[in-house]
Amino acid sequence: MRNCSAAGQRLQAMDGVTTALDLEAGLMPIGRAYAAAAADGRPLHYGFSASWGGARAQVLAGIQPDAQIGSGLAVLGNRAWQSSCTYRELAEWLA
């Protein structure tokens, strides 16, 4: 996720911020989100939550998550991932 530039994070660090956590919507795949944050050279500690909406969308609608908040939020209007799922589908998206 690229919601804050490295320069912006340096300013946050000078204000005493040490960690930036993106937890509300989450990202998928989480490993890709961490790799992108590391490649950005973020000056703050960072962390992400997993996107359960993204996991459901992958299983129920075939939408491949790309660890970007914009595309993750774009899925919200797609009804295919909002339907009830079978126990097998539930186990798949929880995995």
Accessible surface in RSA format (square Angstrom, percent):
REM  Atomic radii and reference values for relative SASA: ProtOr
REM  Chains: A
REM  Algorithm: Lee & Richards
REM  Probe-radius: 1.40
REM  Slices: 20
REM RES _ NUM      All-atoms   Total-Side   Main-Chain    Non-polar    All polar
REM                ABS   REL    ABS   REL    ABS   REL    ABS   REL    ABS   REL
RES MET A   1    16.66   8.6  16.06  10.6   0.60   1.4  15.06  12.8   1.61   2.1
RES ARG A   2   145.73  61.2 112.93  57.6  32.80  78.1  58.24  79.6  87.49  53.0
RES ASN A   3    96.66  66.7  55.14  53.3  41.52 100.0  31.29  75.3  65.37  63.2
RES CYS A   4    44.62  33.8  27.56  30.7  17.07  40.1  19.65  49.8  24.97  26.9
RES SER A   5    73.10  61.8  54.24  72.4  18.87  43.5  53.34 113.6  19.76  27.7
RES ALA A   6    31.59  29.0  21.88  33.8   9.71  22.1  23.05  32.5   8.54  22.6
RES ALA A   7    60.60  55.7  56.40  87.0   4.20   9.6  57.54  81.0   3.07   8.1
RES GLY A   8    20.84  25.7   0.00   N/A  20.84  25.7  18.28  50.2   2.57   5.7
RES GLN A   9     3.27   1.8   3.27   2.4   0.00   0.0   0.28   0.6   2.99   2.3
RES ARG A  10   128.95  54.1 127.57  65.0   1.38   3.3  51.44  70.3  77.51  47.0
RES LEU A  11   110.67  61.6 108.85  77.9   1.82   4.6 108.89  76.5   1.78   4.8
RES GLN A  12    70.39  39.4  69.25  50.6   1.14   2.7  18.91  40.3  51.48  39.0
RES ALA A  13    42.69  39.2  27.58  42.6  15.10  34.4  28.03  39.5  14.66  38.8
RES MET A  14   150.44  77.9 112.07  74.2  38.36  91.3  80.02  68.0  70.42  93.3
RES ASP A  15   126.35  88.5  90.01  89.6  36.35  85.9  24.42  57.5 101.93 101.7
RES GLY A  16    56.13  69.2   0.00   N/A  56.13  69.2  35.50  97.4  20.63  46.2
RES VAL A  17    60.36  39.7  51.55  46.7   8.81  21.2  57.90  50.3   2.46   6.7
RES THR A  18    91.45  65.0  84.05  85.2   7.40  17.6  63.35  85.1  28.10  42.5
RES THR A  19    59.98  42.7  41.39  42.0  18.59  44.3  27.73  37.2  32.26  48.8
RES ALA A  20    27.54  25.3  21.79  33.6   5.76  13.1  27.47  38.7   0.07   0.2
RES LEU A  21   101.17  56.3  72.51  51.9  28.66  72.1  72.51  50.9  28.66  77.1
RES ASP A  22    25.87  18.1  20.51  20.4   5.36  12.7  11.07  26.0  14.80  14.8
RES LEU A  23   100.03  55.7  84.52  60.5  15.51  39.0  84.52  59.4  15.51  41.7
RES GLU A  24   182.21 104.6 142.18 107.6  40.03  95.3  62.94 121.7 119.27  97.4
RES ALA A  25    45.02  41.4  23.21  35.8  21.81  49.6  32.02  45.1  12.99  34.4
RES GLY A  26     8.03   9.9   0.00   N/A   8.03   9.9   0.56   1.5   7.47  16.7
RES LEU A  27     5.37   3.0   3.90   2.8   1.47   3.7   5.37   3.8   0.00   0.0
RES MET A  28    43.14  22.3  39.44  26.1   3.69   8.8  37.29  31.7   5.85   7.7
RES PRO A  29    56.56  41.2  55.72  50.8   0.84   3.0  56.56  46.7   0.00   0.0
RES ILE A  30    59.31  33.7  57.29  42.7   2.02   4.9  57.29  41.3   2.02   5.5
RES GLY A  31    47.73  58.9   0.00   N/A  47.73  58.9  38.90 106.8   8.83  19.8
RES ARG A  32   131.91  55.4 123.18  62.8   8.73  20.8  39.43  53.9  92.48  56.0
RES ALA A  33     0.00   0.0   0.00   0.0   0.00   0.0   0.00   0.0   0.00   0.0
RES TYR A  34    86.00  40.2  84.54  48.1   1.46   3.8  63.57  47.8  22.43  27.6
RES ALA A  35    62.82  57.8  49.40  76.2  13.42  30.5  57.95  81.6   4.87  12.9
RES ALA A  36    17.39  16.0  11.41  17.6   5.98  13.6  17.19  24.2   0.20   0.5
RES ALA A  37     0.28   0.3   0.00   0.0   0.28   0.6   0.21   0.3   0.07   0.2
RES ALA A  38    62.88  57.8  41.75  64.4  21.14  48.1  46.85  66.0  16.03  42.5
RES ALA A  39    88.81  81.7  46.58  71.9  42.23  96.1  59.48  83.8  29.33  77.7
RES ASP A  40    54.20  38.0  29.93  29.8  24.27  57.4  18.24  42.9  35.96  35.9
RES GLY A  41    46.76  57.7   0.00   N/A  46.76  57.7  34.68  95.2  12.08  27.1
RES ARG A  42    27.60  11.6   6.88   3.5  20.72  49.3   3.61   4.9  23.99  14.5
RES PRO A  43    58.48  42.6  18.37  16.7  40.11 145.8  29.90  24.7  28.59 177.7
RES LEU A  44     8.07   4.5   2.73   2.0   5.34  13.4   5.28   3.7   2.79   7.5
RES HIS A  45   133.09  72.7 125.96  87.6   7.13  18.2  76.42  78.8  56.67  65.9
RES TYR A  46    62.40  29.1  41.53  23.6  20.87  54.3  23.07  17.3  39.33  48.5
RES GLY A  47     6.80   8.4   0.00   N/A   6.80   8.4   6.70  18.4   0.10   0.2
RES PHE A  48    17.46   8.7   0.00   0.0  17.46  45.4   0.00   0.0  17.46  50.0
RES SER A  49    32.91  27.8  26.10  34.8   6.81  15.7  31.40  66.9   1.51   2.1
RES ALA A  50    40.16  36.9  27.37  42.2  12.80  29.1  27.37  38.5  12.80  33.9
RES SER A  51    13.57  11.5  13.39  17.9   0.19   0.4   3.50   7.5  10.07  14.1
RES TRP A  52   135.02  54.2 131.87  63.8   3.15   7.4 106.43  56.7  28.59  46.4
RES GLY A  53    24.01  29.6   0.00   N/A  24.01  29.6  16.19  44.4   7.82  17.5
RES GLY A  54    11.96  14.8   0.00   N/A  11.96  14.8   9.48  26.0   2.48   5.6
RES ALA A  55     3.80   3.5   2.74   4.2   1.06   2.4   3.57   5.0   0.22   0.6
RES ARG A  56    43.28  18.2  43.28  22.1   0.00   0.0  15.60  21.3  27.68  16.8
RES ALA A  57     1.12   1.0   1.12   1.7   0.00   0.0   1.12   1.6   0.00   0.0
RES GLN A  58    68.68  38.4  61.14  44.7   7.54  18.0   8.79  18.7  59.89  45.4
RES VAL A  59    35.50  23.4  10.40   9.4  25.10  60.5  13.63  11.8  21.87  59.3
RES LEU A  60    32.52  18.1   4.82   3.4  27.70  69.6   7.30   5.1  25.23  67.9
RES ALA A  61    31.93  29.4   0.99   1.5  30.93  70.4   8.66  12.2  23.27  61.6
RES GLY A  62    55.54  68.5   0.00   N/A  55.54  68.5  29.13  79.9  26.41  59.1
RES ILE A  63    53.33  30.3  48.13  35.9   5.20  12.5  52.80  38.0   0.53   1.4
RES GLN A  64   128.03  71.6 108.05  79.0  19.98  47.6  58.51 124.5  69.53  52.7
RES PRO A  65    30.38  22.1  12.65  11.5  17.73  64.5  22.07  18.2   8.31  51.6
RES ASP A  66    45.28  31.7  43.54  43.3   1.73   4.1  15.94  37.5  29.34  29.3
RES ALA A  67     2.71   2.5   0.97   1.5   1.74   4.0   1.56   2.2   1.15   3.1
RES GLN A  68    68.08  38.1  65.57  47.9   2.51   6.0  25.41  54.1  42.68  32.4
RES ILE A  69    51.98  29.6  51.63  38.5   0.35   0.9  51.73  37.2   0.25   0.7
RES GLY A  70    47.76  58.9   0.00   N/A  47.76  58.9  38.86 106.6   8.90  19.9
RES SER A  71    48.03  40.6  37.76  50.4  10.27  23.7  40.96  87.2   7.07   9.9
RES GLY A  72    35.26  43.5   0.00   N/A  35.26  43.5  27.07  74.3   8.19  18.3
RES LEU A  73    87.99  49.0  80.43  57.5   7.56  19.0  80.63  56.6   7.36  19.8
RES ALA A  74    78.83  72.5  46.17  71.2  32.66  74.3  59.30  83.5  19.53  51.7
RES VAL A  75    17.88  11.8  14.36  13.0   3.52   8.5  17.88  15.5   0.00   0.0
RES LEU A  76    96.63  53.8  89.29  63.9   7.34  18.4  89.46  62.8   7.16  19.3
RES GLY A  77    69.86  86.2   0.00   N/A  69.86  86.2  43.06 118.2  26.80  60.0
RES ASN A  78    57.21  39.5  47.70  46.1   9.51  22.9  17.36  41.8  39.85  38.5
RES ARG A  79   191.03  80.2 182.08  92.8   8.95  21.3  67.87  92.8 123.16  74.6
RES ALA A  80    49.21  45.2  31.86  49.2  17.36  39.5  43.91  61.8   5.31  14.1
RES TRP A  81    34.75  13.9  34.75  16.8   0.00   0.0  34.75  18.5   0.00   0.0
RES GLN A  82    79.84  44.6  51.42  37.6  28.43  67.7  26.08  55.5  53.76  40.8
RES SER A  83    57.36  48.5  46.13  61.6  11.23  25.9  46.44  98.9  10.92  15.3
RES SER A  84   113.00  95.5  81.69 109.0  31.31  72.1  49.73 105.9  63.27  88.6
RES CYS A  85    38.96  29.5  10.26  11.4  28.70  67.5   2.75   7.0  36.21  39.0
RES THR A  86    79.07  56.2  70.24  71.2   8.83  21.0  78.62 105.6   0.45   0.7
RES TYR A  87   196.15  91.6 188.45 107.2   7.70  20.0 140.58 105.6  55.57  68.5
RES ARG A  88   159.27  66.9 147.90  75.4  11.38  27.1  87.73 119.9  71.54  43.4
RES GLU A  89    34.97  20.1  34.97  26.5   0.00   0.0   0.82   1.6  34.15  27.9
RES LEU A  90    61.25  34.1  61.25  43.8   0.00   0.0  61.25  43.0   0.00   0.0
RES ALA A  91    62.53  57.5  51.22  79.0  11.32  25.7  56.81  80.0   5.73  15.2
RES GLU A  92    90.64  52.0  74.74  56.5  15.90  37.9  36.50  70.6  54.14  44.2
RES TRP A  93    31.77  12.8  25.29  12.2   6.48  15.2  27.56  14.7   4.21   6.8
RES LEU A  94    93.79  52.2  73.81  52.8  19.98  50.2  74.04  52.0  19.75  53.1
RES ALA A  95   120.38 110.7  48.07  74.2  72.30 164.5  75.61 106.5  44.77 118.6
END  Absolute sums over single chains surface
CHAIN  1 A     5900.7       4346.7       1554.0       3577.8       2322.9
END  Absolute sums over all chains
TOTAL          5900.7       4346.7       1554.0       3577.8       2322.9
